[in-house]
Amino acid sequence: MLRDITIGQYFPGNSLIHRLDPRFKIVITLVYILMLFTGSSVICLAVGALYTVMAVLLSKIPVKMFAKSIRPLLPFLILTAALNILFISSGEVYFKWYFIKITSDGVSLSVFMIIRIVLLIMGSSLLTYTTSPITLTDAIERLLSPLKKIKLPVHELAMMMSIALRFIPTLIEETDKIMSAQKARGAEIDTGSFIARAKNMIAILVPLFISAFRRADELATAMECRCYSGGNGRTRLRQLKSAGRDYAAIAVTLIFYAAALAVGFLTK
């Protein structure tokens, strides 16, 4: 299951979404998140769903990749939905047994929340799926460049975020290897009670932390050997340039956002 986690991965391609300026993609992602949380009506959510479907189709990334990014979060989504169903008592009563009461408001809110989070994951995943870590770092640094006037280490912050995203797949792969090695030695990781499984996780977490610190030390040594000294005086191989498609993409996003705002205002 760990190999199915696609967080932080980049899938090379030549689609319209891949060719967009990464600075615009970051801004579009922020507007998209606001769009999903603008209103609480079904029509607002439908506007966000339509936009998400369009973006996924234009990215030409297989839908199964988005399903893999959602799958690890399914237990948390189901648990949260179950809590909403059990603890929201307003609306028409569908089922009642002692203190357990399932109502129409609880069911609708749970379904609405699950769909909203799924759309949020799919839309935000497009940013890392279609943008390489290097260009993403450059885009973050350019967007935060005005903060350099207040002596904020913008380049270092962008580099840290990029390294964190880059090492997520690596750490997941390392965890999978450690689990396979422990199982080969007779460790029962997936069996027993919840407390027993939690104790067995120590045999995974300890070597994982050691491996992570070792990789961090190797990365620091490699950067020092290449005379890395921060963002002062650094140049870039590829310069970020905006094009007409970037302005068209953000204009379409703002139109969808305005539609969601209008629907949310009219349905109040």
Secondary structure in CASP SS format (residue, H / E / C, confidence):
PFRMAT SS
TARGET T0000
AUTHOR 0000-0000-0000
METHOD secondary structure of the structure
MODEL  1
M C 1.00
L H 1.00
R H 1.00
D H 1.00
I C 1.00
T C 1.00
I C 1.00
G C 1.00
Q C 1.00
Y C 1.00
F C 1.00
P C 1.00
G C 1.00
N C 1.00
S C 1.00
L H 1.00
I H 1.00
H H 1.00
R H 1.00
L C 1.00
D C 1.00
P H 1.00
R H 1.00
F H 1.00
K H 1.00
I H 1.00
V H 1.00
I H 1.00
T H 1.00
L H 1.00
V H 1.00
Y H 1.00
I H 1.00
L H 1.00
M H 1.00
L H 1.00
F C 1.00
T C 1.00
G C 1.00
S C 1.00
S C 1.00
V H 1.00
I H 1.00
C H 1.00
L H 1.00
A H 1.00
V H 1.00
G H 1.00
A H 1.00
L H 1.00
Y H 1.00
T H 1.00
V H 1.00
M H 1.00
A H 1.00
V H 1.00
L H 1.00
L H 1.00
S H 1.00
K C 1.00
I C 1.00
P C 1.00
V H 1.00
K H 1.00
M H 1.00
F H 1.00
A H 1.00
K H 1.00
S H 1.00
I H 1.00
R H 1.00
P H 1.00
L H 1.00
L H 1.00
P H 1.00
F H 1.00
L H 1.00
I H 1.00
L H 1.00
T H 1.00
A H 1.00
A H 1.00
L H 1.00
N H 1.00
I H 1.00
L H 1.00
F H 1.00
I C 1.00
S C 1.00
S C 1.00
G C 1.00
E C 1.00
V E 1.00
Y E 1.00
F E 1.00
K E 1.00
W E 1.00
Y C 1.00
F C 1.00
I E 1.00
K E 1.00
I E 1.00
T E 1.00
S H 1.00
D H 1.00
G H 1.00
V H 1.00
S H 1.00
L H 1.00
S H 1.00
V H 1.00
F H 1.00
M H 1.00
I H 1.00
I H 1.00
R H 1.00
I H 1.00
V H 1.00
L H 1.00
L H 1.00
I H 1.00
M H 1.00
G H 1.00
S H 1.00
S H 1.00
L H 1.00
L H 1.00
T H 1.00
Y H 1.00
T C 1.00
T C 1.00
S C 1.00
P H 1.00
I H 1.00
T H 1.00
L H 1.00
T H 1.00
D H 1.00
A H 1.00
I H 1.00
E H 1.00
R H 1.00
L H 1.00
L C 1.00
S H 1.00
P H 1.00
L H 1.00
K H 1.00
K H 1.00
I H 1.00
K C 1.00
L C 1.00
P C 1.00
V H 1.00
H H 1.00
E H 1.00
L H 1.00
A H 1.00
M H 1.00
M H 1.00
M H 1.00
S H 1.00
I H 1.00
A H 1.00
L H 1.00
R H 1.00
F H 1.00
I H 1.00
P H 1.00
T H 1.00
L H 1.00
I H 1.00
E H 1.00
E H 1.00
T H 1.00
D H 1.00
K H 1.00
I H 1.00
M H 1.00
S H 1.00
A H 1.00
Q H 1.00
K H 1.00
A H 1.00
R C 1.00
G C 1.00
A C 1.00
E C 1.00
I C 1.00
D C 1.00
T C 1.00
G C 1.00
S C 1.00
F H 1.00
I H 1.00
A H 1.00
R H 1.00
A H 1.00
K H 1.00
N H 1.00
M C 1.00
I H 1.00
A H 1.00
I H 1.00
L H 1.00
V H 1.00
P H 1.00
L H 1.00
F H 1.00
I H 1.00
S H 1.00
A H 1.00
F H 1.00
R H 1.00
R H 1.00
A H 1.00
D H 1.00
E H 1.00
L H 1.00
A H 1.00
T H 1.00
A H 1.00
M H 1.00
E H 1.00
C H 1.00
R C 1.00
C C 1.00
Y C 1.00
S C 1.00
G C 1.00
G C 1.00
N C 1.00
G C 1.00
R C 1.00
T C 1.00
R C 1.00
L C 1.00
R C 1.00
Q C 1.00
L C 1.00
K C 1.00
S C 1.00
A C 1.00
G H 1.00
R H 1.00
D H 1.00
Y H 1.00
A H 1.00
A H 1.00
I H 1.00
A H 1.00
V H 1.00
T H 1.00
L H 1.00
I H 1.00
F H 1.00
Y H 1.00
A H 1.00
A H 1.00
A H 1.00
L H 1.00
A H 1.00
V H 1.00
G H 1.00
F H 1.00
L H 1.00
T C 1.00
K C 1.00
END
